[in-house]
Amino acid sequence: MPDANGVLSSIVRPNVAATHFELKPQFIQFISQDSYAGLANENPVDHLSRFLEKCDTMKLTNVSSDAIRLRLFPFSLRDDAKEWLNDEGANKYTTWDSLAKAFLLKFFSQKKTSKLRNDISTFRQNEDESLHDAWKRFKRLQRQCPHHGLPDWLLIQTFYNGMTQEFRIYVDAASGGSIMAKTPDTATALLDEMASNDNYPHSDRGSIKKGGKYDIDTLTLLASTVQALTHKVDQLGASSSSSAKVASCETCGVHGHAPKDCQFDTSGMSIEQANALYNSQQRPQNDPYSNTYNPGWRNNPKFSWRDNSNQPPNTNFAQPPNNNFTTTRFPS
């Protein structure tokens, strides 16, 4: 037949020498509010840290810390974690250290250890992350896996290599050379001090977000804009210069060809026309208010003129009929 005396807990609760000892229901509820279920996304180290922090708020005369922790720990578990503790067997854990070690061994698997250790070894600072946030995140990874087994000098080297180029220069300058030349304790103290003085987001340093993908420095963006505008102005200047070279001929005043390609013949040009052509080169072409001859009008018959004083008179008159006939007689 079932016996109530055979239902035993896996935890042996230490005796208490105090004449009056009681765990208040309010304190038990306080412990239960942050219970651990044994899920994959839960960290057993964080749970033990929070549990011990709450237990340390209670101090009773003639009551040991193990007596309080061993009595309260079952109230901090639920679901699979609570089933594990009940299945461990009767009177298995007599000290808090043995219980805490068994708890971590059960819920901190080798797979989880390898993942957290890899997160430490491959640590990289985000582009928009300040030194304060990066250093805090790196120390949190170490706290979540206290048995990572990495030496202190390797931790400093891992964090240094994971920083961005900007912050590596910043840290080396503050260390007076290279932080890797410092001892692990000195380097850790320096990083703690620098992180506390750099507690502001990287976005406040003057960078802007472009398209939600790239972070572009303001000065770089401004330089690129100025360069593009300068290139555009040079193209416009080259185009204007090229068009100006073939805008009009200096010889004939006609647009569309250069003087070397001009077909205008100046060999038979009169003195007045030569003077007019010379003056037209000193004034804008086809100026309606010019006081000199404009070559642009040279093809207009109303404005053409030539000095005919030395030319022979025009003899293109109709010739009278010739009445001097010669009669020729032919033999009959």
Residue frames relative to the residue before (quaternion, step in Angstrom):
aa qw qx qy qz dx dy dz
M 1.0000 0.0000 0.0000 0.0000 0.00 0.00 0.00
P 0.5597 -0.6021 0.4382 0.3637 3.66 -1.05 0.71
D 0.1457 -0.7798 0.6065 0.0532 3.52 -1.11 0.85
A 0.4657 -0.6981 0.4713 0.2712 3.55 -0.80 1.01
N 0.6245 0.5506 -0.3486 0.4305 3.57 1.10 -0.53
G 0.6339 0.5470 -0.3376 0.4301 3.57 1.22 -0.35
V 0.5747 0.5564 -0.3835 0.4615 3.63 1.26 -0.17
L 0.0868 0.8210 -0.5509 0.1225 3.54 -0.12 1.29
S 0.4568 -0.6748 0.5132 0.2694 3.54 -1.15 0.64
S 0.5322 -0.6203 0.4700 0.3333 3.54 -1.21 0.46
I 0.6747 0.4488 -0.2792 0.5152 3.58 1.27 -0.23
V 0.2567 -0.7330 0.6123 0.1483 3.54 -0.95 0.94
R 0.2546 -0.7922 0.5387 0.1317 3.56 -0.47 1.16
P 0.4286 -0.7181 0.4818 0.2618 3.59 -0.69 1.06
N 0.5381 -0.6046 0.4798 0.3386 3.52 -1.23 0.55
V 0.2795 -0.7477 0.5854 0.1419 3.52 -1.16 0.70
A 0.3447 -0.7622 0.5170 0.1816 3.58 -0.84 1.02
A 0.5210 0.6463 -0.4193 0.3674 3.57 1.18 -0.23
T 0.5003 -0.6650 0.4708 0.2929 3.54 -1.08 0.78
H 0.7822 0.1443 -0.0778 0.6011 3.54 1.13 -0.57
F 0.1259 0.7873 -0.5868 0.1414 3.56 -0.54 1.17
E 0.1452 0.7828 -0.5866 0.1487 3.55 -0.79 1.05
L 0.2537 -0.7245 0.6210 0.1582 3.55 -1.09 0.82
K 0.3868 -0.7529 0.4892 0.2102 3.55 -0.48 1.22
P 0.5499 -0.6185 0.4401 0.3483 3.61 -1.01 0.73
Q 0.6115 0.5595 -0.3573 0.4304 3.59 1.06 -0.67
F 0.6649 0.4913 -0.3051 0.4727 3.57 1.04 -0.78
I 0.6173 0.5290 -0.3431 0.4705 3.60 1.05 -0.70
Q 0.6472 0.4996 -0.3161 0.4812 3.59 0.99 -0.78
F 0.6079 0.5577 -0.3361 0.4544 3.56 1.09 -0.73
I 0.6597 0.4850 -0.2998 0.4896 3.58 1.04 -0.75
S 0.6889 0.5128 -0.2843 0.4260 3.60 0.92 -0.87
Q 0.5591 0.6326 -0.3905 0.3671 3.58 1.14 -0.48
D 0.7602 0.2732 -0.1548 0.5688 3.59 1.15 -0.54
S 0.1392 0.8373 -0.5120 0.1319 3.56 0.76 1.07
Y 0.3664 -0.7219 0.5575 0.1838 3.52 -1.30 0.54
A 0.2115 -0.8179 0.5291 0.0806 3.58 -0.79 1.07
G 0.5042 -0.6694 0.4206 0.3475 3.60 1.21 -0.20
L 0.3637 0.7384 -0.4957 0.2771 3.63 1.14 0.48
A 0.6524 -0.5534 0.3598 0.3725 3.55 -1.27 0.51
N 0.7078 0.4573 -0.2672 0.4674 3.60 1.05 -0.68
E 0.5880 0.5585 -0.3734 0.4505 3.61 1.27 0.02
N 0.2897 -0.7550 0.5674 0.1551 3.53 -1.09 0.77
P 0.3813 -0.7560 0.4791 0.2314 3.62 -0.53 1.10
V 0.5999 0.5591 -0.3686 0.4377 3.58 1.11 -0.59
D 0.6476 0.5051 -0.3166 0.4746 3.58 0.96 -0.84
H 0.6416 0.5237 -0.3375 0.4474 3.61 0.98 -0.76
L 0.6651 0.4879 -0.3136 0.4703 3.61 0.89 -0.85
S 0.6329 0.5366 -0.3394 0.4431 3.58 1.01 -0.77
R 0.6819 0.4691 -0.2899 0.4806 3.60 0.92 -0.86
F 0.6359 0.5363 -0.3326 0.4442 3.59 1.00 -0.75
L 0.6762 0.4781 -0.2961 0.4758 3.58 0.89 -0.89
E 0.6157 0.5532 -0.3452 0.4425 3.57 1.05 -0.70
K 0.6747 0.4738 -0.2934 0.4839 3.58 0.99 -0.78
C 0.6595 0.5161 -0.3194 0.4435 3.58 0.95 -0.83
D 0.6431 0.5381 -0.3291 0.4341 3.57 1.05 -0.68
T 0.5728 0.5800 -0.3956 0.4232 3.61 1.19 -0.16
M 0.6938 0.4160 -0.2681 0.5231 3.59 1.28 -0.25
K 0.0450 0.7762 -0.6241 0.0778 3.55 -0.76 1.11
L 0.0105 -0.8037 0.5930 -0.0487 3.56 -0.68 1.18
T 0.5366 -0.6328 0.4606 0.3155 3.52 -1.07 0.76
N 0.8501 0.0786 -0.1148 0.5080 3.55 -1.02 1.00
V 0.5947 0.5038 -0.3872 0.4925 3.58 1.14 0.64
S 0.3379 -0.7644 0.5151 0.1901 3.59 -0.60 1.13
S 0.6262 -0.5370 0.4126 0.3865 3.53 -1.30 0.39
D 0.6304 0.5348 -0.3459 0.4437 3.61 1.00 -0.72
A 0.6244 0.5460 -0.3423 0.4415 3.56 1.00 -0.74
I 0.6730 0.4755 -0.2919 0.4855 3.60 0.99 -0.80
R 0.6981 0.4918 -0.2849 0.4355 3.60 0.81 -0.96
L 0.6795 0.4929 -0.2991 0.4537 3.57 0.91 -0.90
R 0.6661 0.4893 -0.3075 0.4715 3.59 1.09 -0.59
L 0.7391 0.4311 -0.2307 0.4633 3.59 1.03 -0.74
F 0.5535 0.6579 -0.4029 0.3138 3.60 1.05 -0.58
P 0.6383 0.5228 -0.3690 0.4280 3.69 0.85 -0.69
F 0.6376 0.5290 -0.3347 0.4490 3.61 1.13 -0.54
S 0.6506 0.5080 -0.3199 0.4651 3.61 1.24 -0.25
L 0.6625 0.4794 -0.2998 0.4914 3.61 1.29 0.05
R 0.0101 0.7780 -0.6282 0.0011 3.54 -1.27 0.49
D 0.8191 0.2618 -0.1924 0.4727 3.55 -1.35 0.25
D 0.8564 -0.0507 0.0425 0.5120 3.60 -0.86 -0.96
A 0.6346 0.5329 -0.3371 0.4470 3.57 1.01 -0.72
K 0.6602 0.4890 -0.3112 0.4778 3.59 0.97 -0.77
E 0.6295 0.5253 -0.3296 0.4682 3.60 1.05 -0.71
W 0.6175 0.5422 -0.3451 0.4535 3.58 1.02 -0.74
L 0.6751 0.4977 -0.3042 0.4517 3.59 0.82 -0.93
N 0.6708 0.4951 -0.3065 0.4592 3.62 0.96 -0.78
D 0.7014 0.4762 -0.2665 0.4585 3.58 1.14 -0.64
E 0.4966 0.6886 -0.4187 0.3224 3.59 1.22 -0.07
G 0.5707 -0.5928 0.3990 0.4045 3.62 1.10 -0.34
A 0.5977 -0.6115 0.3982 0.3322 3.52 -1.22 0.56
N 0.8782 0.0618 -0.0659 0.4697 3.50 -1.19 0.84
K 0.2965 0.7907 -0.4873 0.2222 3.58 0.97 0.78
Y 0.7859 0.2700 -0.1272 0.5416 3.57 0.93 -0.82
T 0.0895 -0.8191 0.5666 0.0067 3.53 -0.63 1.19
T 0.7512 0.2614 -0.1712 0.5814 3.59 1.26 -0.28
W 0.6027 -0.5721 0.4165 0.3688 3.50 -1.25 0.47
D 0.6278 0.5524 -0.3507 0.4216 3.63 0.93 -0.75
S 0.6694 0.4893 -0.3083 0.4663 3.60 0.91 -0.83
L 0.6526 0.5045 -0.3159 0.4687 3.61 1.01 -0.73
A 0.6667 0.4992 -0.3070 0.4606 3.59 0.91 -0.89
K 0.6485 0.5178 -0.3204 0.4569 3.61 0.99 -0.78
A 0.6604 0.4939 -0.3083 0.4743 3.60 0.97 -0.85
F 0.6253 0.5445 -0.3304 0.4510 3.58 1.04 -0.74
L 0.6852 0.4692 -0.2816 0.4806 3.59 0.92 -0.91
L 0.6397 0.5309 -0.3308 0.4467 3.58 1.01 -0.77
K 0.6703 0.5023 -0.2911 0.4624 3.56 1.08 -0.72
F 0.8245 0.2818 -0.1089 0.4785 3.58 0.70 -1.06
F 0.6631 0.3931 -0.3232 0.5488 3.57 1.27 0.09
S 0.1235 -0.8475 0.5154 0.0305 3.54 0.29 1.34
Q 0.6625 -0.4905 0.3844 0.4156 3.54 -1.32 0.22
K 0.6120 0.5548 -0.3464 0.4446 3.58 1.08 -0.67
K 0.6764 0.4702 -0.2950 0.4841 3.58 0.93 -0.87
T 0.6230 0.5369 -0.3418 0.4546 3.58 1.03 -0.72
S 0.6606 0.5078 -0.3053 0.4611 3.59 0.94 -0.91
K 0.6488 0.5202 -0.3244 0.4509 3.59 0.98 -0.81
L 0.6966 0.4629 -0.2842 0.4687 3.59 0.82 -0.95
R 0.6381 0.5095 -0.3372 0.4685 3.58 1.02 -0.69
N 0.6386 0.5084 -0.3250 0.4776 3.58 1.04 -0.70
D 0.6129 0.5386 -0.3474 0.4621 3.61 1.07 -0.67
I 0.6487 0.4984 -0.3194 0.4783 3.58 1.06 -0.67
S 0.7030 0.4915 -0.2737 0.4350 3.58 0.85 -0.99
T 0.7566 0.3401 -0.1845 0.5272 3.60 1.10 -0.65
F 0.2316 0.8075 -0.5157 0.1685 3.58 1.13 0.54
R 0.0125 0.7760 -0.6297 0.0336 3.55 -1.06 0.91
Q 0.4124 -0.6942 0.5369 0.2445 3.54 -1.00 0.87
N 0.4363 -0.6897 0.5135 0.2650 3.56 -0.95 0.87
E 0.6267 -0.5751 0.3787 0.3649 3.56 -1.18 0.62
D 0.7620 0.3335 -0.1818 0.5245 3.60 1.02 -0.76
E 0.5192 0.6468 -0.3987 0.3912 3.60 1.23 0.42
S 0.3996 -0.7127 0.5258 0.2362 3.55 -0.90 0.92
L 0.6579 -0.4951 0.3819 0.4198 3.55 -1.29 0.25
H 0.6171 0.5544 -0.3414 0.4419 3.57 1.02 -0.76
D 0.7054 0.4566 -0.2730 0.4685 3.60 0.81 -0.96
A 0.6489 0.5178 -0.3256 0.4525 3.59 0.99 -0.76
W 0.6715 0.4855 -0.2961 0.4750 3.59 0.91 -0.89
K 0.6416 0.5114 -0.3264 0.4694 3.60 1.01 -0.73
R 0.6630 0.4969 -0.3096 0.4664 3.60 0.94 -0.83
F 0.6423 0.5206 -0.3252 0.4590 3.60 1.02 -0.74
K 0.6736 0.4728 -0.3020 0.4811 3.60 0.96 -0.76
R 0.6063 0.5487 -0.3594 0.4496 3.60 1.12 -0.58
L 0.6221 0.5348 -0.3386 0.4608 3.57 1.05 -0.73
Q 0.6522 0.5019 -0.3126 0.4744 3.59 1.01 -0.75
R 0.6586 0.5101 -0.3151 0.4547 3.57 0.99 -0.77
Q 0.6605 0.5083 -0.3110 0.4567 3.58 1.05 -0.71
C 0.7706 0.1775 -0.1216 0.5999 3.58 1.22 -0.38
P 0.0708 -0.8522 0.5170 0.0385 3.62 0.44 1.15
H 0.6942 0.4438 -0.2766 0.4946 3.60 1.18 -0.36
H 0.2279 0.8082 -0.5138 0.1757 3.61 1.11 0.64
G 0.3521 -0.7887 0.4515 0.2238 3.61 1.13 -0.51
L 0.5022 0.6487 -0.4338 0.3726 3.63 1.23 0.13
P 0.4430 -0.6935 0.4893 0.2889 3.64 -0.85 0.87
D 0.6633 -0.5401 0.3487 0.3831 3.54 -1.22 0.50
W 0.6552 0.5171 -0.3324 0.4391 3.61 0.92 -0.80
L 0.6511 0.5018 -0.3190 0.4716 3.57 1.09 -0.69
L 0.6069 0.5460 -0.3522 0.4577 3.58 1.10 -0.61
I 0.6515 0.4993 -0.3124 0.4782 3.60 0.97 -0.84
Q 0.6616 0.4973 -0.3085 0.4687 3.58 0.94 -0.84
T 0.6393 0.5269 -0.3293 0.4530 3.60 0.98 -0.78
F 0.6740 0.4798 -0.3020 0.4736 3.58 0.90 -0.86
Y 0.6460 0.5255 -0.3253 0.4480 3.60 0.97 -0.83
N 0.6859 0.4734 -0.2830 0.4747 3.59 0.91 -0.88
G 0.6778 0.5022 -0.2931 0.4500 3.59 1.14 -0.54
M 0.5544 0.6093 -0.4011 0.4007 3.59 1.23 -0.20
T 0.5622 -0.5697 0.4702 0.3719 3.55 -1.27 0.36
Q 0.6725 -0.5089 0.3508 0.4071 3.57 -1.25 0.42
E 0.6163 0.5651 -0.3426 0.4282 3.57 1.02 -0.76
F 0.7345 0.4195 -0.2423 0.4752 3.58 0.84 -0.96
R 0.5745 0.5584 -0.3985 0.4464 3.62 1.12 -0.43
I 0.6461 0.4974 -0.3154 0.4855 3.57 1.01 -0.82
Y 0.6362 0.5443 -0.3108 0.4499 3.56 1.02 -0.85
V 0.6937 0.4677 -0.2752 0.4737 3.60 0.89 -0.95
D 0.6561 0.5086 -0.3231 0.4545 3.61 0.93 -0.82
A 0.6391 0.5186 -0.3303 0.4621 3.57 1.01 -0.76
A 0.6712 0.4923 -0.3003 0.4657 3.59 0.98 -0.80
S 0.6931 0.4665 -0.2799 0.4729 3.59 1.11 -0.60
G 0.4912 -0.6922 0.4125 0.3308 3.58 1.28 -0.04
G 0.7975 0.0201 -0.0355 0.6019 3.57 1.10 0.62
S 0.6988 -0.3495 0.3009 0.5467 3.54 -0.09 -1.34
I 0.4558 -0.7020 0.4751 0.2716 3.54 -0.84 0.96
M 0.5880 0.5853 -0.3714 0.4168 3.59 1.18 -0.46
A 0.6089 0.5427 -0.3550 0.4568 3.61 1.24 -0.22
K 0.5805 0.5780 -0.3672 0.4405 3.58 1.30 -0.16
T 0.5544 -0.5583 0.4862 0.3801 3.54 -1.29 0.26
P 0.6516 -0.5331 0.3461 0.4139 3.65 -1.10 0.48
D 0.6635 0.4975 -0.3211 0.4574 3.60 0.95 -0.79
T 0.6625 0.4958 -0.3063 0.4706 3.60 0.97 -0.84
A 0.6572 0.5044 -0.3098 0.4667 3.58 0.97 -0.84
T 0.6457 0.5146 -0.3248 0.4613 3.60 0.99 -0.78
A 0.6545 0.5045 -0.3129 0.4681 3.58 0.97 -0.85
L 0.6453 0.5150 -0.3213 0.4639 3.60 1.03 -0.78
L 0.6670 0.4907 -0.3047 0.4706 3.60 0.93 -0.84
D 0.6149 0.5396 -0.3482 0.4577 3.59 1.04 -0.68
E 0.6821 0.4851 -0.2853 0.4670 3.56 0.94 -0.91
M 0.6745 0.4874 -0.2997 0.4665 3.57 0.92 -0.88
A 0.6456 0.5208 -0.3253 0.4541 3.59 0.99 -0.75
S 0.6528 0.5077 -0.3224 0.4606 3.58 1.00 -0.70
N 0.6966 0.4407 -0.2676 0.4989 3.61 1.18 -0.53
D 0.7078 0.4068 -0.2445 0.5233 3.59 1.26 -0.12
N 0.3102 0.7790 -0.4829 0.2525 3.55 1.04 0.79
Y 0.5517 0.5433 -0.4628 0.4315 3.58 0.45 1.24
P 0.6085 -0.5986 0.3699 0.3669 3.59 -1.07 0.69
H 0.5674 -0.5988 0.4501 0.3419 3.53 -1.20 0.60
S 0.5846 0.6001 -0.3739 0.3978 3.62 1.14 -0.52
D 0.6223 0.5447 -0.3447 0.4441 3.60 1.23 -0.37
R 0.5496 0.6439 -0.3911 0.3609 3.60 1.21 -0.02
G 0.6702 -0.5279 0.2963 0.4293 3.59 1.23 0.05
S 0.5348 0.6072 -0.4296 0.4008 3.59 1.19 0.18
I 0.2394 -0.7641 0.5827 0.1387 3.55 -1.19 0.54
K 0.4339 -0.6821 0.5298 0.2565 3.53 -1.21 0.56
K 0.1346 -0.7967 0.5884 0.0309 3.55 -0.79 1.12
G 0.8652 -0.0225 -0.0037 0.5009 3.59 -0.61 1.12
G 0.5607 -0.6270 0.3860 0.3787 3.56 1.19 0.30
K 0.6947 0.4761 -0.2739 0.4644 3.61 1.22 0.14
Y 0.8109 0.1819 -0.0748 0.5511 3.57 0.86 -0.92
D 0.2992 -0.7045 0.6123 0.1981 3.50 -1.22 0.64
I 0.0712 -0.8187 0.5697 -0.0139 3.58 -0.51 1.21
D 0.4365 -0.6938 0.5126 0.2557 3.53 -0.82 1.01
T 0.5764 -0.6293 0.4028 0.3308 3.58 -1.01 0.86
L 0.6685 0.4953 -0.3110 0.4595 3.57 0.92 -0.85
T 0.6290 0.5297 -0.3376 0.4580 3.59 1.02 -0.72
L 0.6526 0.5112 -0.3087 0.4663 3.56 0.97 -0.87
L 0.6590 0.5070 -0.3080 0.4623 3.58 0.97 -0.86
A 0.6529 0.5139 -0.3146 0.4589 3.59 0.96 -0.84
S 0.6457 0.5173 -0.3199 0.4617 3.57 1.01 -0.80
T 0.6461 0.5234 -0.3157 0.4571 3.58 1.01 -0.81
V 0.6610 0.4991 -0.3033 0.4711 3.58 0.94 -0.91
Q 0.6485 0.5204 -0.3234 0.4517 3.58 0.97 -0.81
A 0.6523 0.5072 -0.3169 0.4657 3.58 0.99 -0.81
L 0.6548 0.5017 -0.3156 0.4690 3.60 0.98 -0.80
T 0.6407 0.5246 -0.3256 0.4563 3.58 0.99 -0.80
H 0.6459 0.5146 -0.3154 0.4674 3.56 0.98 -0.81
K 0.6428 0.5201 -0.3182 0.4638 3.58 1.03 -0.80
V 0.6554 0.5036 -0.3124 0.4682 3.60 0.95 -0.86
D 0.6419 0.5199 -0.3323 0.4554 3.60 0.98 -0.77
Q 0.6371 0.5204 -0.3272 0.4650 3.56 1.03 -0.75
L 0.6568 0.5009 -0.3114 0.4698 3.58 0.96 -0.84
G 0.6558 0.5139 -0.3128 0.4560 3.59 0.99 -0.81
A 0.6530 0.5038 -0.3127 0.4712 3.56 1.01 -0.80
S 0.6499 0.5155 -0.3172 0.4596 3.56 1.02 -0.76
S 0.6562 0.5039 -0.3078 0.4699 3.57 1.00 -0.84
S 0.6536 0.5149 -0.3146 0.4569 3.58 0.99 -0.82
S 0.6573 0.5120 -0.3097 0.4581 3.54 1.00 -0.84
S 0.6834 0.4738 -0.2914 0.4729 3.55 0.96 -0.84
A 0.6226 0.5460 -0.3451 0.4418 3.57 1.13 -0.62
K 0.6211 0.5648 -0.3462 0.4188 3.55 1.11 -0.68
V 0.7759 0.2771 -0.1508 0.5463 3.59 1.05 -0.66
A 0.3301 0.7701 -0.4981 0.2235 3.57 1.19 0.36
S 0.7995 -0.1147 0.1128 0.5787 3.63 0.83 -0.92
C 0.4731 -0.6626 0.5099 0.2777 3.53 -1.23 0.61
E 0.4242 -0.7192 0.4911 0.2483 3.58 -0.87 0.95
T 0.6427 0.5395 -0.3217 0.4386 3.59 1.22 -0.36
C 0.8262 0.1935 -0.0787 0.5233 3.52 0.78 -1.08
G 0.4576 -0.7121 0.4333 0.3095 3.59 1.24 -0.28
V 0.5236 0.6304 -0.4109 0.3995 3.56 1.28 0.13
H 0.4315 -0.7024 0.5084 0.2489 3.57 -0.96 0.92
G 0.7085 0.5111 -0.3387 0.3494 3.52 -1.29 0.48
H 0.7990 0.1427 -0.1195 0.5718 3.64 1.15 -0.11
A 0.5225 -0.6373 0.4820 0.2973 3.52 -1.31 0.50
P 0.6772 -0.5030 0.3354 0.4195 3.63 -1.21 0.37
K 0.6540 0.5282 -0.3369 0.4241 3.62 0.99 -0.73
D 0.7036 0.4342 -0.2590 0.4993 3.58 1.22 -0.46
C 0.4356 0.7214 -0.4504 0.2950 3.58 1.28 0.07
Q 0.2880 -0.7677 0.5574 0.1302 3.57 -1.00 0.93
F 0.4497 0.7039 -0.4479 0.3188 3.60 1.27 0.08
D 0.2788 -0.7757 0.5504 0.1329 3.57 -0.77 1.06
T 0.1393 -0.8190 0.5551 0.0402 3.58 -0.63 1.14
S 0.4161 0.7408 -0.4614 0.2554 3.58 1.24 0.09
G 0.7680 0.3419 -0.1946 0.5054 3.57 1.01 -0.76
M 0.3795 0.7471 -0.4746 0.2695 3.57 1.22 0.37
S 0.4383 -0.6950 0.5103 0.2539 3.56 -1.02 0.85
I 0.6886 -0.4743 0.3465 0.4252 3.57 -1.30 0.23
E 0.6635 0.5085 -0.3161 0.4486 3.56 0.94 -0.89
Q 0.6623 0.4983 -0.3142 0.4631 3.54 0.99 -0.80
A 0.6262 0.5293 -0.3382 0.4618 3.56 1.04 -0.73
N 0.6520 0.4998 -0.3182 0.4732 3.58 0.98 -0.86
A 0.6552 0.5127 -0.3186 0.4543 3.56 0.94 -0.83
L 0.6460 0.5111 -0.3221 0.4666 3.56 1.04 -0.80
Y 0.6441 0.5154 -0.3269 0.4611 3.59 0.99 -0.77
N 0.6716 0.4906 -0.2975 0.4687 3.56 0.96 -0.89
S 0.6309 0.5393 -0.3476 0.4363 3.59 1.03 -0.67
Q 0.6322 0.5233 -0.3408 0.4587 3.57 1.15 -0.53
Q 0.6654 0.4816 -0.3074 0.4805 3.57 1.19 -0.39
R 0.7382 0.3295 -0.1973 0.5545 3.61 1.29 -0.28
P 0.6522 -0.4992 0.3746 0.4302 3.57 -1.18 0.30
Q 0.5348 -0.6373 0.4578 0.3135 3.52 -1.07 0.81
N 0.8579 0.1075 -0.0972 0.4930 3.54 -1.18 0.83
D 0.2538 0.7656 -0.5451 0.2288 3.57 0.97 0.85
P 0.3538 -0.7680 0.4856 0.2219 3.62 -0.44 1.09
Y 0.7115 0.4314 -0.2621 0.4889 3.62 1.21 -0.38
S 0.4084 0.7188 -0.4773 0.2979 3.59 1.22 0.26
N 0.4050 -0.7201 0.5173 0.2233 3.57 -1.12 0.76
T 0.6735 0.4556 -0.2920 0.5035 3.58 1.27 0.00
Y 0.6767 -0.4721 0.3693 0.4275 3.48 -1.34 0.17
N 0.2572 -0.7630 0.5788 0.1288 3.52 -0.99 0.88
P 0.4053 -0.7296 0.4831 0.2646 3.63 -0.59 1.04
G 0.5712 0.6063 -0.3922 0.3903 3.56 1.11 -0.38
W 0.6939 0.4433 -0.2701 0.4990 3.56 1.27 -0.35
R 0.4095 0.7653 -0.4496 0.2109 3.62 1.23 -0.06
N 0.6845 0.4815 -0.2921 0.4629 3.60 1.11 -0.55
N 0.5529 0.5950 -0.4041 0.4207 3.59 1.25 -0.07
P 0.4017 -0.7504 0.4618 0.2496 3.67 -0.54 1.08
K 0.6115 0.5700 -0.3635 0.4112 3.58 1.15 -0.46
F 0.7529 0.3683 -0.2075 0.5045 3.59 1.19 -0.56
S 0.4941 0.6494 -0.4487 0.3645 3.64 1.22 0.10
W 0.0343 0.7874 -0.6112 0.0724 3.57 -1.12 0.75
R 0.0198 0.7838 -0.6200 0.0280 3.54 -1.07 0.77
D 0.4664 -0.6600 0.5183 0.2797 3.55 -1.12 0.73
N 0.0735 -0.8309 0.5514 -0.0138 3.57 -0.43 1.30
S 0.3377 0.7781 -0.4840 0.2150 3.60 1.23 0.29
N 0.7402 0.3960 -0.2243 0.4949 3.58 1.07 -0.66
Q 0.5390 0.6203 -0.4060 0.3998 3.56 1.25 0.08
P 0.5285 -0.6184 0.4589 0.3572 3.64 -1.04 0.61
P 0.5988 -0.5811 0.3984 0.3809 3.56 -1.11 0.61
N 0.5614 -0.6039 0.4588 0.3311 3.43 -1.17 0.64
T 0.1013 -0.8184 0.5653 0.0212 3.59 -0.70 1.10
N 0.4289 0.7110 -0.4606 0.3136 3.46 1.23 0.33
F 0.2877 0.7325 -0.5580 0.2633 3.58 0.58 1.24
A 0.6044 -0.5528 0.4222 0.3883 3.54 -1.22 0.38
Q 0.3563 -0.7396 0.5334 0.2039 3.64 -0.83 1.00
P 0.4627 -0.6707 0.4908 0.3085 3.62 -0.96 0.85
P 0.5757 -0.5923 0.4199 0.3760 3.58 -1.04 0.51
N 0.4272 -0.7019 0.5203 0.2329 3.57 -1.11 0.81
N 0.1761 -0.8250 0.5327 0.0671 3.55 -0.52 1.25
N 0.5455 0.6066 -0.4167 0.4011 3.62 1.20 -0.08
F 0.0122 -0.8104 0.5836 -0.0495 3.53 -0.03 1.30
T 0.2574 -0.7279 0.6139 0.1643 3.56 -1.14 0.58
T 0.2748 -0.7814 0.5455 0.1281 3.50 -0.75 1.22
T 0.1184 -0.7837 0.6087 0.0362 3.50 -0.82 0.98
R 0.2079 -0.7765 0.5843 0.1115 3.51 -0.80 0.98
F 0.2104 -0.7567 0.6118 0.0939 3.46 -1.02 0.85
P 0.5229 -0.6153 0.4635 0.3648 3.65 -0.97 0.64
S 0.4722 -0.6797 0.4902 0.2734 3.43 -1.12 0.82
